[in-house]
Amino acid sequence: MTVDTAGRERPAAAAPVAASSPLAEAWQNFRRNRPAVVGLVLLSAIVALVLYGTFAYPHDPHDIVWAPLTPPGSAAGFPLGTDYLGRDVLAGMLTGGGPTLVAGAAAALITVVIGVTVGALAGFFGGWVDNVLMRLTEFFQVLPALLFAMVLVTLFSASLVTIALAIGVVSWPQMARLTRAEFLRIRELEYVTAARAVGAR
């Protein structure tokens, strides 16, 4: 309570609430989503295993160490057992996990870059640009993705870069269609129409 010049008591003004940043607000929303938090924990555990697992479990994945197809948890001492040649499955997963994550992340980045660019151009300009880009998108959609990726890898060297490019090239059409639909929705909103009415580009 505060006292004014006339001696009357007045309720104190509420303290201003500090405005949270968009990043902090996004993190709060993310923490409320339990499946997303569980997914983040699992992904972090997988990345940690891939990065540091080979130091804690230094076994050569190419060595034939036991009888083929030994089940997990057997007395042989291999947590995930052995494969059809008798190689340690866990050692193979830890060694191959790094290149797999790198290829997946690179392919996802390529997919987003191509898909968002094509979809944004098609949705923003419309007309013949939209028709040409959507016909190109449909062409890639009707191609058998796995076969096309295998052809690309066969034509070029079977390296990590080629594999990531092949996966990204065959995966972008869906991203392009989603982006185009969002641009078409946004360009018809009232504030966009009002901006055009006052001469905005």
N, C-alpha and C positions, 0 to 999 in steps of 0.2 A: 504493500500500500504506500502511496505517496500523498503528500499534503500540498494543495494548491495555495495560491496567494490569499484566498478567502478563508483559509483554515479548514477546508473540507478535505476529507480523505478520498482519494481516488485510487482505483486499482492500478497497479504497476503495469506498464506496457510489457507485452511478451517479448522475450529476447528474439532477435532475428535468427531464423534458421539458416544455417550455412548451406548454400547450394552445393549439392554433390556433383562431381564431374561425371560426364557420360561414361567414362571408364569404370568409375566406382559403382555407378548404377547398374551397368552391365554385369559387373562381378557379383553384385547382390542378387540380381535376377538369375544368374548362373548358379549360385549357391542354393537357391530354392529348388532347382531342378535336380532331383536326386539321381535319375538315370544319367544325366550329363556329368554329374560329379563322379559317379561310379565309373563311367567311361573314361574320364580324365585320369582317375587313379589307375585303372587297368592299362591305359596307354602309357602313363609314366612308368609303371612297373615293367612293361615290355621294352620300352626304350632303355631303361636302366639295365635290364638283363642283357640287351644287345650290346650296350656300350661297355659294361664291366663284367659280363658273365664269363667271357673268355679268360679273364684274369683269375676269377674264382674257380673256374672249371677248365684248366688248361689241358685239353685233350685234342688230339688231331682227329678231325672228322673223317679223314681218309683212311685211317688205320683200321684194319680188321682185328677187332679186339675180342670177339666172343662168337659163339655159335649164332647162325642167322636166325632172325625172327624171335629173339629172346623177349619175353613179355616184360613190361615195366614192373619195377619193384621186385625183381627176382634176386636171388642170392648172388648174382654175378656182379652187383654193385653199379649197375647202370640205371639211373632213375627212370628213363623213358625206354629202356630196352635197346635192341639192336634192329637194324634193317635187314633186308633180304641177303645182304652180303656179309653181315656181322659187324657193321660199323655202328658206332655210338650215335644214337638218334639225337640226344641232347646236345652233344658237341656239334653236330651238323646244324641244328636249329640256331644255336648261339653264333656260329660262324657265318651262316647265311642270312641271319636276321638283319645285319647292318645293310648289306646291298639291297635287300628286299625293301626295307623302309626308305632308303634313298630313292630307289626306282619308283616306289609308290608316291612319295612326296613330290618328286619331279613330274611324274605323270599327272598328278592332281593339279599342279601349278600350270602345266601346259594346257590342260583341259579348261581351267578357269580363264586363262588369258585368251585363248582362241574363242571359247564359247561366249564369254562376256563381250568381247570385241565385236564378233559377228552379230550377236543378238542386239547389242546396243545400237549399232549402225542401222540394222534392219528396222528396229522399232522407232528410232529417232527420225530417220529420213523418210521411211515409207516409200510408196510408189515403186518405181522400177528397181531401186536399190533393194527394197524389201523383197521383191519378187526374185531377183537374181540370187541374193544371199539365202533365201529360204529354199530355192531349188537346189543350191549347193548343199544346204543342210540335209535336205531329203535324200540327195545322192549318197551322202555318207551314212545316212541312217539305214538305207536298204542294203548296204554292203555287209556281208558277214564279218563282224568285228574281229573275231578270233582269227579267221583265215586271212583277213587283210593285214592284221598285225604280224602274223607269221610270214607273210610275203615280204613285208617291209624289213623284218629282221633278216630274212634270207637274202634279200637283195643287197643289204649293207652288212657290215660286220655285226656279229652277235655280241655287242658290248652293252654295258649298262645304259649308256646314253641312247643307243638305238632302241633298246627295249622301252625305256621311258618315253621316247618320242613316239614309238608305235602305239603304245597304250593311250597316250594323250591325244594323238591324231584321230583315233577311232572312238574317243569317248566324249568329244565336245558337243555333238549335236543337241543332246538333251539340255545341256547348260545354255546353249544359244537360244533354244525355244523358250526356256524359262525367262531369260533376260529380255527377250523380245516382248513377251507377254507383259512383263512388268513395265517396260518402257511405254507400250501402248496404253496401259492403264494410267500411268502417271501423266502422259501428255494430254489426257482428256480431263484432268482434274480442274476444279474451278480456279485455283490460284494460277495455274498455267494459262488458262484461257484469259484470265484477267490481265496477266502480264503481257500476253500477246495483244490484248485490246489497247494497252497503253503504249504499244510500239516496241516492246522488248523482243530481242531476237530469239 
